[in-house]
Amino acid sequence: MRFMFVGDSMTIGRAGDFTWRYRMWQHLNSTFGGPYRIVGPRSELYEGSDAYADPAFPADARRHLAGWGEGWQHMAPLIGPAAGAARADVLLVSLGLIDLGFYTDAEQTAANVRRFIAGARAARPGVRMVLLPVIPNSRAEEDAPFAAEVARFNELLAKAVADLTTAASPVLLAARPDAYDIHHDTYDGTHPNASGEHRLAGEFAAVLHQAWGIGGPYGAERVL
């Protein structure tokens, strides 16, 4: 089974981060009984750094399709070629905050979600996807119109998932982590710190386990 992480700055991480991708790699190693690979065209952190917090994070497990400042509109044209080349089976996707903050409104962003799903399926007709809603950041606490756009997009994302999921290529919506607190789980109001990384990985792990029997429950002992 081939897993591909797709995301923005919250997923790619910066020098000194473990990343939630690393947490998922640990989780799959400890709970997934079958052979698997992590795939994708990139492996670096922000600005090309390879300074992961754990230098023992294997090179082949660092693969991803994530970029600092990249959102749904950037990934929609990239996902087909990337998923096809890597023969991805499962996409774990965390996107949207950068779109709403800088590029597109809720409706436009939701349209790009649909483009992304279509592109992934054109390359991999049986691909499975787990999509994470946008977690409001510190800007949403002070900017009511932005907070409204985030809420509106999350509604449209849920609708897109309901409209587009199929038996052959299921699309599932992860939950926002109940305990996620941007004042505790991020280092700047947006980007996850160690506890935030665990919480994000835990939501993807929960969907994989509960919906498809992949892996097991995320280890409570690793949630900070």
PyMOL commands that place a pseudoatom at each C-alpha (Angstrom):
pseudoatom trace, name=CA, resn=MET, resi=1, chain=A, elem=C, hetatm=0, pos=[0.000, 0.000, 0.000]
pseudoatom trace, name=CA, resn=ARG, resi=2, chain=A, elem=C, hetatm=0, pos=[1.371, 3.384, -1.015]
pseudoatom trace, name=CA, resn=PHE, resi=3, chain=A, elem=C, hetatm=0, pos=[0.588, 6.468, 1.057]
pseudoatom trace, name=CA, resn=MET, resi=4, chain=A, elem=C, hetatm=0, pos=[1.142, 10.041, -0.140]
pseudoatom trace, name=CA, resn=PHE, resi=5, chain=A, elem=C, hetatm=0, pos=[1.040, 13.083, 2.145]
pseudoatom trace, name=CA, resn=VAL, resi=6, chain=A, elem=C, hetatm=0, pos=[-0.259, 16.232, 0.434]
pseudoatom trace, name=CA, resn=GLY, resi=7, chain=A, elem=C, hetatm=0, pos=[-0.223, 19.595, 2.125]
pseudoatom trace, name=CA, resn=ASP, resi=8, chain=A, elem=C, hetatm=0, pos=[1.057, 23.091, 2.709]
pseudoatom trace, name=CA, resn=SER, resi=9, chain=A, elem=C, hetatm=0, pos=[3.478, 24.507, 5.286]
pseudoatom trace, name=CA, resn=MET, resi=10, chain=A, elem=C, hetatm=0, pos=[1.784, 22.560, 8.080]
pseudoatom trace, name=CA, resn=THR, resi=11, chain=A, elem=C, hetatm=0, pos=[2.740, 19.349, 6.289]
pseudoatom trace, name=CA, resn=ILE, resi=12, chain=A, elem=C, hetatm=0, pos=[6.130, 20.098, 4.767]
pseudoatom trace, name=CA, resn=GLY, resi=13, chain=A, elem=C, hetatm=0, pos=[7.508, 21.533, 8.021]
pseudoatom trace, name=CA, resn=ARG, resi=14, chain=A, elem=C, hetatm=0, pos=[10.678, 23.542, 8.578]
pseudoatom trace, name=CA, resn=ALA, resi=15, chain=A, elem=C, hetatm=0, pos=[14.202, 22.747, 9.797]
pseudoatom trace, name=CA, resn=GLY, resi=16, chain=A, elem=C, hetatm=0, pos=[14.064, 21.246, 13.275]
pseudoatom trace, name=CA, resn=ASP, resi=17, chain=A, elem=C, hetatm=0, pos=[10.524, 19.856, 12.959]
pseudoatom trace, name=CA, resn=PHE, resi=18, chain=A, elem=C, hetatm=0, pos=[9.593, 16.209, 13.285]
pseudoatom trace, name=CA, resn=THR, resi=19, chain=A, elem=C, hetatm=0, pos=[6.462, 16.863, 11.117]
pseudoatom trace, name=CA, resn=TRP, resi=20, chain=A, elem=C, hetatm=0, pos=[3.157, 15.031, 11.397]
pseudoatom trace, name=CA, resn=ARG, resi=21, chain=A, elem=C, hetatm=0, pos=[4.367, 12.930, 8.472]
pseudoatom trace, name=CA, resn=TYR, resi=22, chain=A, elem=C, hetatm=0, pos=[7.046, 11.540, 10.752]
pseudoatom trace, name=CA, resn=ARG, resi=23, chain=A, elem=C, hetatm=0, pos=[4.422, 10.784, 13.410]
pseudoatom trace, name=CA, resn=MET, resi=24, chain=A, elem=C, hetatm=0, pos=[2.350, 8.892, 10.821]
pseudoatom trace, name=CA, resn=TRP, resi=25, chain=A, elem=C, hetatm=0, pos=[5.406, 6.936, 9.709]
pseudoatom trace, name=CA, resn=GLN, resi=26, chain=A, elem=C, hetatm=0, pos=[5.975, 5.896, 13.326]
pseudoatom trace, name=CA, resn=HIS, resi=27, chain=A, elem=C, hetatm=0, pos=[2.308, 4.970, 13.687]
pseudoatom trace, name=CA, resn=LEU, resi=28, chain=A, elem=C, hetatm=0, pos=[2.208, 2.877, 10.518]
pseudoatom trace, name=CA, resn=ASN, resi=29, chain=A, elem=C, hetatm=0, pos=[5.394, 1.095, 11.523]
pseudoatom trace, name=CA, resn=SER, resi=30, chain=A, elem=C, hetatm=0, pos=[3.855, 0.106, 14.839]
pseudoatom trace, name=CA, resn=THR, resi=31, chain=A, elem=C, hetatm=0, pos=[0.310, -0.763, 13.733]
pseudoatom trace, name=CA, resn=PHE, resi=32, chain=A, elem=C, hetatm=0, pos=[0.114, -1.614, 10.036]
pseudoatom trace, name=CA, resn=GLY, resi=33, chain=A, elem=C, hetatm=0, pos=[0.564, -5.310, 9.431]
pseudoatom trace, name=CA, resn=GLY, resi=34, chain=A, elem=C, hetatm=0, pos=[1.124, -5.242, 5.684]
pseudoatom trace, name=CA, resn=PRO, resi=35, chain=A, elem=C, hetatm=0, pos=[3.920, -3.906, 3.527]
pseudoatom trace, name=CA, resn=TYR, resi=36, chain=A, elem=C, hetatm=0, pos=[3.654, -0.222, 2.723]
pseudoatom trace, name=CA, resn=ARG, resi=37, chain=A, elem=C, hetatm=0, pos=[5.567, 2.665, 1.232]
pseudoatom trace, name=CA, resn=ILE, resi=38, chain=A, elem=C, hetatm=0, pos=[5.419, 6.425, 1.642]
pseudoatom trace, name=CA, resn=VAL, resi=39, chain=A, elem=C, hetatm=0, pos=[5.612, 8.018, -1.794]
pseudoatom trace, name=CA, resn=GLY, resi=40, chain=A, elem=C, hetatm=0, pos=[5.800, 11.412, -3.434]
pseudoatom trace, name=CA, resn=PRO, resi=41, chain=A, elem=C, hetatm=0, pos=[8.028, 13.590, -5.600]
pseudoatom trace, name=CA, resn=ARG, resi=42, chain=A, elem=C, hetatm=0, pos=[9.555, 15.624, -2.753]
pseudoatom trace, name=CA, resn=SER, resi=43, chain=A, elem=C, hetatm=0, pos=[11.326, 14.869, 0.500]
pseudoatom trace, name=CA, resn=GLU, resi=44, chain=A, elem=C, hetatm=0, pos=[12.687, 18.158, 1.815]
pseudoatom trace, name=CA, resn=LEU, resi=45, chain=A, elem=C, hetatm=0, pos=[11.538, 20.579, 4.482]
pseudoatom trace, name=CA, resn=TYR, resi=46, chain=A, elem=C, hetatm=0, pos=[10.980, 24.297, 3.879]
pseudoatom trace, name=CA, resn=GLU, resi=47, chain=A, elem=C, hetatm=0, pos=[13.689, 25.994, 1.803]
pseudoatom trace, name=CA, resn=GLY, resi=48, chain=A, elem=C, hetatm=0, pos=[15.153, 22.648, 0.834]
pseudoatom trace, name=CA, resn=SER, resi=49, chain=A, elem=C, hetatm=0, pos=[16.357, 21.762, 4.312]
pseudoatom trace, name=CA, resn=ASP, resi=50, chain=A, elem=C, hetatm=0, pos=[16.903, 18.144, 5.269]
pseudoatom trace, name=CA, resn=ALA, resi=51, chain=A, elem=C, hetatm=0, pos=[17.350, 18.952, 8.978]
pseudoatom trace, name=CA, resn=TYR, resi=52, chain=A, elem=C, hetatm=0, pos=[14.525, 16.854, 10.386]
pseudoatom trace, name=CA, resn=ALA, resi=53, chain=A, elem=C, hetatm=0, pos=[14.401, 16.716, 14.181]
pseudoatom trace, name=CA, resn=ASP, resi=54, chain=A, elem=C, hetatm=0, pos=[15.147, 13.001, 13.983]
pseudoatom trace, name=CA, resn=PRO, resi=55, chain=A, elem=C, hetatm=0, pos=[18.057, 12.474, 11.597]
pseudoatom trace, name=CA, resn=ALA, resi=56, chain=A, elem=C, hetatm=0, pos=[17.212, 8.760, 11.626]
pseudoatom trace, name=CA, resn=PHE, resi=57, chain=A, elem=C, hetatm=0, pos=[13.949, 9.474, 9.749]
pseudoatom trace, name=CA, resn=PRO, resi=58, chain=A, elem=C, hetatm=0, pos=[14.666, 7.316, 6.668]
pseudoatom trace, name=CA, resn=ALA, resi=59, chain=A, elem=C, hetatm=0, pos=[15.016, 9.016, 3.302]
pseudoatom trace, name=CA, resn=ASP, resi=60, chain=A, elem=C, hetatm=0, pos=[12.374, 6.795, 1.708]
pseudoatom trace, name=CA, resn=ALA, resi=61, chain=A, elem=C, hetatm=0, pos=[9.858, 7.676, 4.447]
pseudoatom trace, name=CA, resn=ARG, resi=62, chain=A, elem=C, hetatm=0, pos=[10.317, 11.442, 3.947]
pseudoatom trace, name=CA, resn=ARG, resi=63, chain=A, elem=C, hetatm=0, pos=[8.514, 11.449, 0.596]
pseudoatom trace, name=CA, resn=HIS, resi=64, chain=A, elem=C, hetatm=0, pos=[5.572, 13.830, 0.138]
pseudoatom trace, name=CA, resn=LEU, resi=65, chain=A, elem=C, hetatm=0, pos=[3.820, 16.343, -2.087]
pseudoatom trace, name=CA, resn=ALA, resi=66, chain=A, elem=C, hetatm=0, pos=[3.761, 19.403, 0.141]
pseudoatom trace, name=CA, resn=GLY, resi=67, chain=A, elem=C, hetatm=0, pos=[4.983, 22.967, -0.166]
pseudoatom trace, name=CA, resn=TRP, resi=68, chain=A, elem=C, hetatm=0, pos=[5.270, 26.083, 1.948]
pseudoatom trace, name=CA, resn=GLY, resi=69, chain=A, elem=C, hetatm=0, pos=[2.693, 28.535, 0.597]
pseudoatom trace, name=CA, resn=GLU, resi=70, chain=A, elem=C, hetatm=0, pos=[1.017, 25.965, -1.654]
pseudoatom trace, name=CA, resn=GLY, resi=71, chain=A, elem=C, hetatm=0, pos=[-2.679, 25.202, -1.489]
pseudoatom trace, name=CA, resn=TRP, resi=72, chain=A, elem=C, hetatm=0, pos=[-5.477, 23.431, -3.326]
pseudoatom trace, name=CA, resn=GLN, resi=73, chain=A, elem=C, hetatm=0, pos=[-5.022, 25.617, -6.397]
pseudoatom trace, name=CA, resn=HIS, resi=74, chain=A, elem=C, hetatm=0, pos=[-1.350, 24.663, -6.604]
pseudoatom trace, name=CA, resn=MET, resi=75, chain=A, elem=C, hetatm=0, pos=[-1.833, 20.972, -5.936]
pseudoatom trace, name=CA, resn=ALA, resi=76, chain=A, elem=C, hetatm=0, pos=[-4.834, 20.405, -8.226]
pseudoatom trace, name=CA, resn=PRO, resi=77, chain=A, elem=C, hetatm=0, pos=[-2.695, 20.346, -11.400]
pseudoatom trace, name=CA, resn=LEU, resi=78, chain=A, elem=C, hetatm=0, pos=[0.145, 18.465, -9.701]
pseudoatom trace, name=CA, resn=ILE, resi=79, chain=A, elem=C, hetatm=0, pos=[-1.702, 15.609, -8.046]
pseudoatom trace, name=CA, resn=GLY, resi=80, chain=A, elem=C, hetatm=0, pos=[-2.459, 13.593, -11.177]
pseudoatom trace, name=CA, resn=PRO, resi=81, chain=A, elem=C, hetatm=0, pos=[1.128, 13.357, -12.414]
pseudoatom trace, name=CA, resn=ALA, resi=82, chain=A, elem=C, hetatm=0, pos=[2.465, 12.854, -8.885]
pseudoatom trace, name=CA, resn=ALA, resi=83, chain=A, elem=C, hetatm=0, pos=[-0.037, 10.183, -7.869]
pseudoatom trace, name=CA, resn=GLY, resi=84, chain=A, elem=C, hetatm=0, pos=[0.310, 8.415, -11.191]
pseudoatom trace, name=CA, resn=ALA, resi=85, chain=A, elem=C, hetatm=0, pos=[4.106, 8.348, -11.136]
pseudoatom trace, name=CA, resn=ALA, resi=86, chain=A, elem=C, hetatm=0, pos=[4.185, 7.143, -7.522]
pseudoatom trace, name=CA, resn=ARG, resi=87, chain=A, elem=C, hetatm=0, pos=[1.227, 4.752, -7.945]
pseudoatom trace, name=CA, resn=ALA, resi=88, chain=A, elem=C, hetatm=0, pos=[-0.347, 6.205, -4.804]
pseudoatom trace, name=CA, resn=ASP, resi=89, chain=A, elem=C, hetatm=0, pos=[-3.142, 4.208, -3.182]
pseudoatom trace, name=CA, resn=VAL, resi=90, chain=A, elem=C, hetatm=0, pos=[-4.051, 6.550, -0.311]
pseudoatom trace, name=CA, resn=LEU, resi=91, chain=A, elem=C, hetatm=0, pos=[-3.784, 10.335, -0.211]
pseudoatom trace, name=CA, resn=LEU, resi=92, chain=A, elem=C, hetatm=0, pos=[-3.669, 12.045, 3.195]
pseudoatom trace, name=CA, resn=VAL, resi=93, chain=A, elem=C, hetatm=0, pos=[-4.433, 15.689, 2.473]
pseudoatom trace, name=CA, resn=SER, resi=94, chain=A, elem=C, hetatm=0, pos=[-4.209, 18.819, 4.625]
pseudoatom trace, name=CA, resn=LEU, resi=95, chain=A, elem=C, hetatm=0, pos=[-4.781, 21.967, 2.546]
pseudoatom trace, name=CA, resn=GLY, resi=96, chain=A, elem=C, hetatm=0, pos=[-6.879, 25.110, 2.449]
pseudoatom trace, name=CA, resn=LEU, resi=97, chain=A, elem=C, hetatm=0, pos=[-5.644, 27.643, 4.976]
pseudoatom trace, name=CA, resn=ILE, resi=98, chain=A, elem=C, hetatm=0, pos=[-3.155, 29.233, 2.593]
pseudoatom trace, name=CA, resn=ASP, resi=99, chain=A, elem=C, hetatm=0, pos=[-5.767, 29.368, -0.183]
pseudoatom trace, name=CA, resn=LEU, resi=100, chain=A, elem=C, hetatm=0, pos=[-8.268, 31.236, 1.975]
pseudoatom trace, name=CA, resn=GLY, resi=101, chain=A, elem=C, hetatm=0, pos=[-5.606, 33.482, 3.429]
pseudoatom trace, name=CA, resn=PHE, resi=102, chain=A, elem=C, hetatm=0, pos=[-4.003, 34.611, 0.189]
pseudoatom trace, name=CA, resn=TYR, resi=103, chain=A, elem=C, hetatm=0, pos=[-5.458, 33.228, -3.026]
pseudoatom trace, name=CA, resn=THR, resi=104, chain=A, elem=C, hetatm=0, pos=[-9.115, 32.212, -3.255]
pseudoatom trace, name=CA, resn=ASP, resi=105, chain=A, elem=C, hetatm=0, pos=[-12.423, 32.527, -1.434]
pseudoatom trace, name=CA, resn=ALA, resi=106, chain=A, elem=C, hetatm=0, pos=[-14.341, 29.578, -0.022]
pseudoatom trace, name=CA, resn=GLU, resi=107, chain=A, elem=C, hetatm=0, pos=[-16.248, 28.787, -3.222]
pseudoatom trace, name=CA, resn=GLN, resi=108, chain=A, elem=C, hetatm=0, pos=[-13.166, 29.014, -5.423]
pseudoatom trace, name=CA, resn=THR, resi=109, chain=A, elem=C, hetatm=0, pos=[-11.173, 26.891, -2.999]
pseudoatom trace, name=CA, resn=ALA, resi=110, chain=A, elem=C, hetatm=0, pos=[-13.912, 24.247, -2.967]
pseudoatom trace, name=CA, resn=ALA, resi=111, chain=A, elem=C, hetatm=0, pos=[-13.870, 24.205, -6.771]
pseudoatom trace, name=CA, resn=ASN, resi=112, chain=A, elem=C, hetatm=0, pos=[-10.150, 23.474, -6.609]
pseudoatom trace, name=CA, resn=VAL, resi=113, chain=A, elem=C, hetatm=0, pos=[-10.851, 20.588, -4.214]
pseudoatom trace, name=CA, resn=ARG, resi=114, chain=A, elem=C, hetatm=0, pos=[-13.064, 19.079, -6.877]
pseudoatom trace, name=CA, resn=ARG, resi=115, chain=A, elem=C, hetatm=0, pos=[-10.363, 19.624, -9.530]
pseudoatom trace, name=CA, resn=PHE, resi=116, chain=A, elem=C, hetatm=0, pos=[-7.869, 17.908, -7.248]
pseudoatom trace, name=CA, resn=ILE, resi=117, chain=A, elem=C, hetatm=0, pos=[-10.088, 14.858, -6.731]
pseudoatom trace, name=CA, resn=ALA, resi=118, chain=A, elem=C, hetatm=0, pos=[-10.768, 14.591, -10.465]
pseudoatom trace, name=CA, resn=GLY, resi=119, chain=A, elem=C, hetatm=0, pos=[-7.066, 14.838, -11.241]
pseudoatom trace, name=CA, resn=ALA, resi=120, chain=A, elem=C, hetatm=0, pos=[-6.141, 12.191, -8.698]
pseudoatom trace, name=CA, resn=ARG, resi=121, chain=A, elem=C, hetatm=0, pos=[-8.755, 9.795, -10.066]
pseudoatom trace, name=CA, resn=ALA, resi=122, chain=A, elem=C, hetatm=0, pos=[-7.756, 10.389, -13.674]
pseudoatom trace, name=CA, resn=ALA, resi=123, chain=A, elem=C, hetatm=0, pos=[-4.330, 9.050, -12.769]
pseudoatom trace, name=CA, resn=ARG, resi=124, chain=A, elem=C, hetatm=0, pos=[-5.385, 6.494, -10.140]
pseudoatom trace, name=CA, resn=PRO, resi=125, chain=A, elem=C, hetatm=0, pos=[-9.065, 5.496, -10.571]
pseudoatom trace, name=CA, resn=GLY, resi=126, chain=A, elem=C, hetatm=0, pos=[-9.159, 3.519, -7.326]
pseudoatom trace, name=CA, resn=VAL, resi=127, chain=A, elem=C, hetatm=0, pos=[-7.308, 5.988, -5.138]
pseudoatom trace, name=CA, resn=ARG, resi=128, chain=A, elem=C, hetatm=0, pos=[-8.597, 6.581, -1.613]
pseudoatom trace, name=CA, resn=MET, resi=129, chain=A, elem=C, hetatm=0, pos=[-8.423, 10.010, 0.010]
pseudoatom trace, name=CA, resn=VAL, resi=130, chain=A, elem=C, hetatm=0, pos=[-8.689, 11.429, 3.510]
pseudoatom trace, name=CA, resn=LEU, resi=131, chain=A, elem=C, hetatm=0, pos=[-9.152, 15.202, 3.661]
pseudoatom trace, name=CA, resn=LEU, resi=132, chain=A, elem=C, hetatm=0, pos=[-8.604, 17.310, 6.778]
pseudoatom trace, name=CA, resn=PRO, resi=133, chain=A, elem=C, hetatm=0, pos=[-10.797, 20.390, 7.325]
pseudoatom trace, name=CA, resn=VAL, resi=134, chain=A, elem=C, hetatm=0, pos=[-9.074, 23.737, 7.704]
pseudoatom trace, name=CA, resn=ILE, resi=135, chain=A, elem=C, hetatm=0, pos=[-8.136, 24.424, 11.313]
pseudoatom trace, name=CA, resn=PRO, resi=136, chain=A, elem=C, hetatm=0, pos=[-8.674, 28.150, 12.001]
pseudoatom trace, name=CA, resn=ASN, resi=137, chain=A, elem=C, hetatm=0, pos=[-5.425, 29.856, 12.972]
pseudoatom trace, name=CA, resn=SER, resi=138, chain=A, elem=C, hetatm=0, pos=[-4.667, 32.943, 15.045]
pseudoatom trace, name=CA, resn=ARG, resi=139, chain=A, elem=C, hetatm=0, pos=[-5.792, 35.234, 12.228]
pseudoatom trace, name=CA, resn=ALA, resi=140, chain=A, elem=C, hetatm=0, pos=[-9.300, 33.823, 12.515]
pseudoatom trace, name=CA, resn=GLU, resi=141, chain=A, elem=C, hetatm=0, pos=[-9.443, 34.989, 16.145]
pseudoatom trace, name=CA, resn=GLU, resi=142, chain=A, elem=C, hetatm=0, pos=[-9.011, 38.613, 15.091]
pseudoatom trace, name=CA, resn=ASP, resi=143, chain=A, elem=C, hetatm=0, pos=[-10.453, 38.692, 11.558]
pseudoatom trace, name=CA, resn=ALA, resi=144, chain=A, elem=C, hetatm=0, pos=[-14.145, 37.809, 11.568]
pseudoatom trace, name=CA, resn=PRO, resi=145, chain=A, elem=C, hetatm=0, pos=[-14.562, 37.786, 7.754]
pseudoatom trace, name=CA, resn=PHE, resi=146, chain=A, elem=C, hetatm=0, pos=[-11.623, 35.387, 7.439]
pseudoatom trace, name=CA, resn=ALA, resi=147, chain=A, elem=C, hetatm=0, pos=[-13.059, 33.152, 10.150]
pseudoatom trace, name=CA, resn=ALA, resi=148, chain=A, elem=C, hetatm=0, pos=[-16.350, 33.111, 8.230]
pseudoatom trace, name=CA, resn=GLU, resi=149, chain=A, elem=C, hetatm=0, pos=[-14.552, 32.090, 5.037]
pseudoatom trace, name=CA, resn=VAL, resi=150, chain=A, elem=C, hetatm=0, pos=[-12.870, 29.213, 6.879]
pseudoatom trace, name=CA, resn=ALA, resi=151, chain=A, elem=C, hetatm=0, pos=[-16.205, 28.045, 8.259]
pseudoatom trace, name=CA, resn=ARG, resi=152, chain=A, elem=C, hetatm=0, pos=[-17.861, 28.366, 4.856]
pseudoatom trace, name=CA, resn=PHE, resi=153, chain=A, elem=C, hetatm=0, pos=[-15.079, 26.432, 3.153]
pseudoatom trace, name=CA, resn=ASN, resi=154, chain=A, elem=C, hetatm=0, pos=[-15.292, 23.618, 5.675]
pseudoatom trace, name=CA, resn=GLU, resi=155, chain=A, elem=C, hetatm=0, pos=[-19.015, 23.326, 4.906]
pseudoatom trace, name=CA, resn=LEU, resi=156, chain=A, elem=C, hetatm=0, pos=[-18.272, 23.196, 1.175]
pseudoatom trace, name=CA, resn=LEU, resi=157, chain=A, elem=C, hetatm=0, pos=[-15.498, 20.661, 1.750]
pseudoatom trace, name=CA, resn=ALA, resi=158, chain=A, elem=C, hetatm=0, pos=[-17.910, 18.375, 3.572]
pseudoatom trace, name=CA, resn=LYS, resi=159, chain=A, elem=C, hetatm=0, pos=[-20.372, 18.743, 0.694]
pseudoatom trace, name=CA, resn=ALA, resi=160, chain=A, elem=C, hetatm=0, pos=[-17.693, 17.929, -1.876]
pseudoatom trace, name=CA, resn=VAL, resi=161, chain=A, elem=C, hetatm=0, pos=[-16.751, 14.796, 0.051]
pseudoatom trace, name=CA, resn=ALA, resi=162, chain=A, elem=C, hetatm=0, pos=[-20.400, 13.713, 0.256]
pseudoatom trace, name=CA, resn=ASP, resi=163, chain=A, elem=C, hetatm=0, pos=[-20.955, 14.411, -3.442]
pseudoatom trace, name=CA, resn=LEU, resi=164, chain=A, elem=C, hetatm=0, pos=[-17.818, 12.795, -4.778]
pseudoatom trace, name=CA, resn=THR, resi=165, chain=A, elem=C, hetatm=0, pos=[-17.102, 9.737, -2.650]
pseudoatom trace, name=CA, resn=THR, resi=166, chain=A, elem=C, hetatm=0, pos=[-17.655, 6.444, -4.459]
pseudoatom trace, name=CA, resn=ALA, resi=167, chain=A, elem=C, hetatm=0, pos=[-17.260, 2.798, -3.607]
pseudoatom trace, name=CA, resn=ALA, resi=168, chain=A, elem=C, hetatm=0, pos=[-14.406, 2.506, -6.086]
pseudoatom trace, name=CA, resn=SER, resi=169, chain=A, elem=C, hetatm=0, pos=[-12.613, 5.642, -4.896]
pseudoatom trace, name=CA, resn=PRO, resi=170, chain=A, elem=C, hetatm=0, pos=[-13.802, 6.663, -1.433]
pseudoatom trace, name=CA, resn=VAL, resi=171, chain=A, elem=C, hetatm=0, pos=[-13.169, 10.170, -0.128]
pseudoatom trace, name=CA, resn=LEU, resi=172, chain=A, elem=C, hetatm=0, pos=[-13.491, 10.672, 3.609]
pseudoatom trace, name=CA, resn=LEU, resi=173, chain=A, elem=C, hetatm=0, pos=[-13.440, 13.762, 5.782]
pseudoatom trace, name=CA, resn=ALA, resi=174, chain=A, elem=C, hetatm=0, pos=[-11.308, 13.646, 8.894]
pseudoatom trace, name=CA, resn=ALA, resi=175, chain=A, elem=C, hetatm=0, pos=[-12.406, 15.524, 11.977]
pseudoatom trace, name=CA, resn=ARG, resi=176, chain=A, elem=C, hetatm=0, pos=[-10.764, 18.584, 13.372]
pseudoatom trace, name=CA, resn=PRO, resi=177, chain=A, elem=C, hetatm=0, pos=[-8.873, 17.249, 16.408]
pseudoatom trace, name=CA, resn=ASP, resi=178, chain=A, elem=C, hetatm=0, pos=[-11.158, 17.907, 19.380]
pseudoatom trace, name=CA, resn=ALA, resi=179, chain=A, elem=C, hetatm=0, pos=[-8.345, 18.900, 21.676]
pseudoatom trace, name=CA, resn=TYR, resi=180, chain=A, elem=C, hetatm=0, pos=[-6.380, 20.938, 19.116]
pseudoatom trace, name=CA, resn=ASP, resi=181, chain=A, elem=C, hetatm=0, pos=[-5.566, 24.324, 20.618]
pseudoatom trace, name=CA, resn=ILE, resi=182, chain=A, elem=C, hetatm=0, pos=[-3.565, 26.768, 18.511]
pseudoatom trace, name=CA, resn=HIS, resi=183, chain=A, elem=C, hetatm=0, pos=[-2.143, 28.297, 21.694]
pseudoatom trace, name=CA, resn=HIS, resi=184, chain=A, elem=C, hetatm=0, pos=[-0.785, 24.935, 22.830]
pseudoatom trace, name=CA, resn=ASP, resi=185, chain=A, elem=C, hetatm=0, pos=[-0.387, 22.846, 19.681]
pseudoatom trace, name=CA, resn=THR, resi=186, chain=A, elem=C, hetatm=0, pos=[1.336, 25.372, 17.384]
pseudoatom trace, name=CA, resn=TYR, resi=187, chain=A, elem=C, hetatm=0, pos=[4.490, 27.425, 17.677]
pseudoatom trace, name=CA, resn=ASP, resi=188, chain=A, elem=C, hetatm=0, pos=[3.075, 30.526, 15.965]
pseudoatom trace, name=CA, resn=GLY, resi=189, chain=A, elem=C, hetatm=0, pos=[-0.703, 30.224, 15.887]
pseudoatom trace, name=CA, resn=THR, resi=190, chain=A, elem=C, hetatm=0, pos=[-0.662, 28.176, 12.668]
pseudoatom trace, name=CA, resn=HIS, resi=191, chain=A, elem=C, hetatm=0, pos=[2.128, 25.609, 12.356]
pseudoatom trace, name=CA, resn=PRO, resi=192, chain=A, elem=C, hetatm=0, pos=[2.052, 22.507, 14.566]
pseudoatom trace, name=CA, resn=ASN, resi=193, chain=A, elem=C, hetatm=0, pos=[4.585, 21.904, 17.289]
pseudoatom trace, name=CA, resn=ALA, resi=194, chain=A, elem=C, hetatm=0, pos=[5.239, 18.401, 18.631]
pseudoatom trace, name=CA, resn=SER, resi=195, chain=A, elem=C, hetatm=0, pos=[1.843, 18.054, 20.315]
pseudoatom trace, name=CA, resn=GLY, resi=196, chain=A, elem=C, hetatm=0, pos=[0.099, 19.447, 17.250]
pseudoatom trace, name=CA, resn=GLU, resi=197, chain=A, elem=C, hetatm=0, pos=[1.917, 16.986, 15.003]
pseudoatom trace, name=CA, resn=HIS, resi=198, chain=A, elem=C, hetatm=0, pos=[0.611, 14.115, 17.118]
pseudoatom trace, name=CA, resn=ARG, resi=199, chain=A, elem=C, hetatm=0, pos=[-2.931, 15.449, 17.039]
pseudoatom trace, name=CA, resn=LEU, resi=200, chain=A, elem=C, hetatm=0, pos=[-2.948, 15.855, 13.257]
pseudoatom trace, name=CA, resn=ALA, resi=201, chain=A, elem=C, hetatm=0, pos=[-1.475, 12.407, 12.705]
pseudoatom trace, name=CA, resn=GLY, resi=202, chain=A, elem=C, hetatm=0, pos=[-4.008, 10.999, 15.144]
pseudoatom trace, name=CA, resn=GLU, resi=203, chain=A, elem=C, hetatm=0, pos=[-6.960, 12.242, 13.098]
pseudoatom trace, name=CA, resn=PHE, resi=204, chain=A, elem=C, hetatm=0, pos=[-5.680, 10.691, 9.896]
pseudoatom trace, name=CA, resn=ALA, resi=205, chain=A, elem=C, hetatm=0, pos=[-4.865, 7.486, 11.759]
pseudoatom trace, name=CA, resn=ALA, resi=206, chain=A, elem=C, hetatm=0, pos=[-8.394, 7.361, 13.186]
pseudoatom trace, name=CA, resn=VAL, resi=207, chain=A, elem=C, hetatm=0, pos=[-10.001, 7.538, 9.740]
pseudoatom trace, name=CA, resn=LEU, resi=208, chain=A, elem=C, hetatm=0, pos=[-7.667, 4.935, 8.276]
pseudoatom trace, name=CA, resn=HIS, resi=209, chain=A, elem=C, hetatm=0, pos=[-8.384, 2.530, 11.117]
pseudoatom trace, name=CA, resn=GLN, resi=210, chain=A, elem=C, hetatm=0, pos=[-12.099, 3.122, 11.602]
pseudoatom trace, name=CA, resn=ALA, resi=211, chain=A, elem=C, hetatm=0, pos=[-13.113, 3.317, 7.944]
pseudoatom trace, name=CA, resn=TRP, resi=212, chain=A, elem=C, hetatm=0, pos=[-10.747, 0.912, 6.235]
pseudoatom trace, name=CA, resn=GLY, resi=213, chain=A, elem=C, hetatm=0, pos=[-9.112, -1.176, 8.949]
pseudoatom trace, name=CA, resn=ILE, resi=214, chain=A, elem=C, hetatm=0, pos=[-5.678, 0.212, 8.121]
pseudoatom trace, name=CA, resn=GLY, resi=215, chain=A, elem=C, hetatm=0, pos=[-3.364, 0.299, 11.117]
pseudoatom trace, name=CA, resn=GLY, resi=216, chain=A, elem=C, hetatm=0, pos=[-4.762, 0.703, 14.602]
pseudoatom trace, name=CA, resn=PRO, resi=217, chain=A, elem=C, hetatm=0, pos=[-5.856, 3.415, 17.026]
pseudoatom trace, name=CA, resn=TYR, resi=218, chain=A, elem=C, hetatm=0, pos=[-3.298, 6.157, 17.425]
pseudoatom trace, name=CA, resn=GLY, resi=219, chain=A, elem=C, hetatm=0, pos=[-1.238, 5.457, 20.533]
pseudoatom trace, name=CA, resn=ALA, resi=220, chain=A, elem=C, hetatm=0, pos=[-2.601, 7.536, 23.400]
pseudoatom trace, name=CA, resn=GLU, resi=221, chain=A, elem=C, hetatm=0, pos=[0.816, 7.464, 25.005]
pseudoatom trace, name=CA, resn=ARG, resi=222, chain=A, elem=C, hetatm=0, pos=[2.189, 9.506, 22.109]
pseudoatom trace, name=CA, resn=VAL, resi=223, chain=A, elem=C, hetatm=0, pos=[-0.429, 12.273, 22.245]
pseudoatom trace, name=CA, resn=LEU, resi=224, chain=A, elem=C, hetatm=0, pos=[1.041, 15.120, 24.291]
for i in range(1, 224): cmd.bond("trace and resi %d" % i, "trace and resi %d" % (i + 1))
show_as sticks, trace
zoom trace
